[in-house]
């Protein structure tokens, strides 16, 4: 397993654990931290999309794995009526996809 894939798995496992603790087990402060993280991630992705980055970025994991995780996060947050967080996460992942697409296109030069 590559280092990038391992890091992606660990960070997303931590995010999923916090998501479950915050929403399902109703640990309110963790839920607020998860929501804040999602919106901060959206803002950071918007910044990178608008300003750009010095090096092309590539998705560290296969597309199907990443989108399956993203769909699970969106479904879980929407199922528990965290619609704004679900929308923010979906927007952040869509923008991230555009960033990776731009990185792939610039890497072909």
Rosetta constraint file for C-alpha pairs under 8 A:
AtomPair CA 1 CA 5 HARMONIC 6.59 0.50
AtomPair CA 1 CA 6 HARMONIC 6.63 0.50
AtomPair CA 2 CA 6 HARMONIC 6.26 0.50
AtomPair CA 3 CA 7 HARMONIC 6.12 0.50
AtomPair CA 4 CA 8 HARMONIC 6.06 0.50
AtomPair CA 4 CA 60 HARMONIC 5.68 0.50
AtomPair CA 4 CA 61 HARMONIC 7.43 0.50
AtomPair CA 5 CA 9 HARMONIC 6.12 0.50
AtomPair CA 5 CA 60 HARMONIC 6.17 0.50
AtomPair CA 5 CA 61 HARMONIC 5.68 0.50
AtomPair CA 6 CA 10 HARMONIC 6.21 0.50
AtomPair CA 7 CA 11 HARMONIC 6.08 0.50
AtomPair CA 8 CA 12 HARMONIC 5.99 0.50
AtomPair CA 8 CA 60 HARMONIC 7.30 0.50
AtomPair CA 8 CA 61 HARMONIC 7.44 0.50
AtomPair CA 9 CA 13 HARMONIC 5.92 0.50
AtomPair CA 10 CA 14 HARMONIC 6.24 0.50
AtomPair CA 11 CA 15 HARMONIC 6.20 0.50
AtomPair CA 12 CA 16 HARMONIC 5.96 0.50
AtomPair CA 13 CA 17 HARMONIC 6.07 0.50
AtomPair CA 14 CA 18 HARMONIC 6.22 0.50
AtomPair CA 15 CA 19 HARMONIC 6.07 0.50
AtomPair CA 15 CA 34 HARMONIC 7.75 0.50
AtomPair CA 16 CA 20 HARMONIC 6.17 0.50
AtomPair CA 16 CA 73 HARMONIC 7.62 0.50
AtomPair CA 17 CA 21 HARMONIC 6.11 0.50
AtomPair CA 18 CA 22 HARMONIC 5.87 0.50
AtomPair CA 18 CA 30 HARMONIC 6.42 0.50
AtomPair CA 18 CA 31 HARMONIC 7.44 0.50
AtomPair CA 18 CA 34 HARMONIC 6.83 0.50
AtomPair CA 19 CA 23 HARMONIC 5.96 0.50
AtomPair CA 19 CA 24 HARMONIC 7.78 0.50
AtomPair CA 19 CA 30 HARMONIC 7.71 0.50
AtomPair CA 19 CA 31 HARMONIC 6.70 0.50
AtomPair CA 19 CA 34 HARMONIC 6.38 0.50
AtomPair CA 20 CA 24 HARMONIC 5.08 0.50
AtomPair CA 20 CA 25 HARMONIC 6.60 0.50
AtomPair CA 21 CA 25 HARMONIC 4.92 0.50
AtomPair CA 21 CA 26 HARMONIC 6.43 0.50
AtomPair CA 21 CA 27 HARMONIC 5.84 0.50
AtomPair CA 21 CA 30 HARMONIC 6.88 0.50
AtomPair CA 21 CA 31 HARMONIC 7.38 0.50
AtomPair CA 22 CA 26 HARMONIC 5.12 0.50
AtomPair CA 22 CA 27 HARMONIC 4.62 0.50
AtomPair CA 22 CA 28 HARMONIC 5.79 0.50
AtomPair CA 22 CA 29 HARMONIC 7.15 0.50
AtomPair CA 22 CA 30 HARMONIC 4.75 0.50
AtomPair CA 22 CA 31 HARMONIC 3.78 0.50
AtomPair CA 22 CA 32 HARMONIC 7.52 0.50
AtomPair CA 22 CA 34 HARMONIC 7.38 0.50
AtomPair CA 23 CA 27 HARMONIC 6.98 0.50
AtomPair CA 23 CA 28 HARMONIC 7.70 0.50
AtomPair CA 23 CA 31 HARMONIC 5.90 0.50
AtomPair CA 23 CA 77 HARMONIC 7.77 0.50
AtomPair CA 23 CA 80 HARMONIC 7.20 0.50
AtomPair CA 24 CA 80 HARMONIC 7.90 0.50
AtomPair CA 26 CA 31 HARMONIC 7.35 0.50
AtomPair CA 27 CA 31 HARMONIC 6.33 0.50
AtomPair CA 28 CA 32 HARMONIC 6.30 0.50
AtomPair CA 29 CA 33 HARMONIC 6.23 0.50
AtomPair CA 30 CA 34 HARMONIC 6.13 0.50
AtomPair CA 31 CA 35 HARMONIC 6.23 0.50
AtomPair CA 32 CA 36 HARMONIC 6.06 0.50
AtomPair CA 33 CA 37 HARMONIC 6.03 0.50
AtomPair CA 34 CA 38 HARMONIC 6.22 0.50
AtomPair CA 35 CA 39 HARMONIC 6.39 0.50
AtomPair CA 35 CA 85 HARMONIC 5.82 0.50
AtomPair CA 36 CA 40 HARMONIC 6.02 0.50
AtomPair CA 37 CA 41 HARMONIC 5.97 0.50
AtomPair CA 38 CA 42 HARMONIC 6.28 0.50
AtomPair CA 38 CA 85 HARMONIC 6.79 0.50
AtomPair CA 38 CA 88 HARMONIC 6.41 0.50
AtomPair CA 38 CA 89 HARMONIC 5.74 0.50
AtomPair CA 38 CA 92 HARMONIC 7.67 0.50
AtomPair CA 39 CA 43 HARMONIC 6.29 0.50
AtomPair CA 39 CA 85 HARMONIC 7.55 0.50
AtomPair CA 39 CA 88 HARMONIC 6.04 0.50
AtomPair CA 39 CA 89 HARMONIC 7.42 0.50
AtomPair CA 39 CA 92 HARMONIC 8.00 0.50
AtomPair CA 40 CA 44 HARMONIC 6.15 0.50
AtomPair CA 41 CA 45 HARMONIC 6.12 0.50
AtomPair CA 41 CA 92 HARMONIC 6.48 0.50
AtomPair CA 42 CA 46 HARMONIC 6.16 0.50
AtomPair CA 42 CA 88 HARMONIC 6.58 0.50
AtomPair CA 42 CA 89 HARMONIC 7.10 0.50
AtomPair CA 42 CA 91 HARMONIC 6.86 0.50
AtomPair CA 42 CA 92 HARMONIC 4.37 0.50
AtomPair CA 42 CA 93 HARMONIC 7.96 0.50
AtomPair CA 42 CA 95 HARMONIC 7.86 0.50
AtomPair CA 43 CA 47 HARMONIC 6.18 0.50
AtomPair CA 43 CA 92 HARMONIC 7.89 0.50
AtomPair CA 44 CA 48 HARMONIC 6.29 0.50
AtomPair CA 45 CA 49 HARMONIC 6.05 0.50
AtomPair CA 45 CA 92 HARMONIC 6.40 0.50
AtomPair CA 45 CA 95 HARMONIC 6.23 0.50
AtomPair CA 45 CA 96 HARMONIC 6.12 0.50
AtomPair CA 45 CA 99 HARMONIC 7.88 0.50
AtomPair CA 46 CA 50 HARMONIC 6.07 0.50
AtomPair CA 46 CA 92 HARMONIC 7.87 0.50
AtomPair CA 46 CA 95 HARMONIC 6.84 0.50
AtomPair CA 47 CA 51 HARMONIC 5.76 0.50
AtomPair CA 47 CA 52 HARMONIC 7.51 0.50
AtomPair CA 48 CA 52 HARMONIC 4.82 0.50
AtomPair CA 48 CA 53 HARMONIC 6.20 0.50
AtomPair CA 48 CA 99 HARMONIC 7.55 0.50
AtomPair CA 49 CA 95 HARMONIC 7.22 0.50
AtomPair CA 49 CA 98 HARMONIC 7.65 0.50
AtomPair CA 49 CA 99 HARMONIC 6.01 0.50
AtomPair CA 55 CA 103 HARMONIC 7.72 0.50
AtomPair CA 56 CA 100 HARMONIC 7.64 0.50
AtomPair CA 56 CA 102 HARMONIC 7.47 0.50
AtomPair CA 56 CA 103 HARMONIC 4.09 0.50
AtomPair CA 56 CA 104 HARMONIC 6.96 0.50
AtomPair CA 56 CA 106 HARMONIC 6.65 0.50
AtomPair CA 56 CA 107 HARMONIC 6.51 0.50
AtomPair CA 57 CA 99 HARMONIC 7.05 0.50
AtomPair CA 57 CA 100 HARMONIC 5.50 0.50
AtomPair CA 57 CA 103 HARMONIC 4.92 0.50
AtomPair CA 57 CA 104 HARMONIC 7.38 0.50
AtomPair CA 58 CA 100 HARMONIC 5.15 0.50
AtomPair CA 58 CA 101 HARMONIC 7.91 0.50
AtomPair CA 58 CA 103 HARMONIC 6.21 0.50
AtomPair CA 58 CA 104 HARMONIC 6.64 0.50
AtomPair CA 59 CA 63 HARMONIC 7.43 0.50
AtomPair CA 59 CA 100 HARMONIC 6.16 0.50
AtomPair CA 61 CA 65 HARMONIC 6.81 0.50
AtomPair CA 61 CA 66 HARMONIC 6.46 0.50
AtomPair CA 62 CA 66 HARMONIC 6.50 0.50
AtomPair CA 63 CA 67 HARMONIC 6.12 0.50
AtomPair CA 64 CA 68 HARMONIC 5.99 0.50
AtomPair CA 65 CA 69 HARMONIC 6.36 0.50
AtomPair CA 66 CA 70 HARMONIC 6.20 0.50
AtomPair CA 67 CA 71 HARMONIC 5.98 0.50
AtomPair CA 68 CA 72 HARMONIC 6.25 0.50
AtomPair CA 69 CA 73 HARMONIC 6.32 0.50
AtomPair CA 70 CA 74 HARMONIC 6.21 0.50
AtomPair CA 70 CA 90 HARMONIC 7.67 0.50
AtomPair CA 70 CA 93 HARMONIC 7.51 0.50
AtomPair CA 71 CA 75 HARMONIC 5.98 0.50
AtomPair CA 72 CA 76 HARMONIC 5.94 0.50
AtomPair CA 73 CA 77 HARMONIC 6.12 0.50
AtomPair CA 73 CA 86 HARMONIC 7.50 0.50
AtomPair CA 74 CA 78 HARMONIC 6.01 0.50
AtomPair CA 74 CA 86 HARMONIC 4.96 0.50
AtomPair CA 74 CA 87 HARMONIC 7.69 0.50
AtomPair CA 74 CA 89 HARMONIC 6.96 0.50
AtomPair CA 74 CA 90 HARMONIC 6.77 0.50
AtomPair CA 75 CA 79 HARMONIC 5.89 0.50
AtomPair CA 75 CA 86 HARMONIC 7.67 0.50
AtomPair CA 76 CA 80 HARMONIC 6.54 0.50
AtomPair CA 77 CA 81 HARMONIC 6.43 0.50
AtomPair CA 77 CA 82 HARMONIC 5.04 0.50
AtomPair CA 77 CA 83 HARMONIC 6.68 0.50
AtomPair CA 77 CA 85 HARMONIC 6.86 0.50
AtomPair CA 77 CA 86 HARMONIC 5.44 0.50
AtomPair CA 78 CA 82 HARMONIC 5.31 0.50
AtomPair CA 78 CA 83 HARMONIC 5.16 0.50
AtomPair CA 78 CA 86 HARMONIC 5.82 0.50
AtomPair CA 82 CA 86 HARMONIC 6.20 0.50
AtomPair CA 83 CA 87 HARMONIC 6.06 0.50
AtomPair CA 84 CA 88 HARMONIC 6.05 0.50
AtomPair CA 85 CA 89 HARMONIC 6.03 0.50
AtomPair CA 86 CA 90 HARMONIC 6.12 0.50
AtomPair CA 87 CA 91 HARMONIC 6.09 0.50
AtomPair CA 88 CA 92 HARMONIC 6.07 0.50
AtomPair CA 89 CA 93 HARMONIC 6.15 0.50
AtomPair CA 90 CA 94 HARMONIC 6.14 0.50
AtomPair CA 91 CA 95 HARMONIC 6.18 0.50
AtomPair CA 92 CA 96 HARMONIC 6.05 0.50
AtomPair CA 93 CA 97 HARMONIC 6.11 0.50
AtomPair CA 94 CA 98 HARMONIC 6.48 0.50
AtomPair CA 95 CA 99 HARMONIC 6.28 0.50
AtomPair CA 96 CA 100 HARMONIC 6.23 0.50
AtomPair CA 97 CA 101 HARMONIC 6.04 0.50
AtomPair CA 98 CA 102 HARMONIC 6.09 0.50
AtomPair CA 99 CA 103 HARMONIC 6.20 0.50
AtomPair CA 100 CA 104 HARMONIC 6.13 0.50
AtomPair CA 101 CA 105 HARMONIC 6.21 0.50
AtomPair CA 102 CA 106 HARMONIC 6.16 0.50
AtomPair CA 103 CA 107 HARMONIC 6.01 0.50
AtomPair CA 104 CA 108 HARMONIC 6.54 0.50
AtomPair CA 105 CA 109 HARMONIC 7.43 0.50
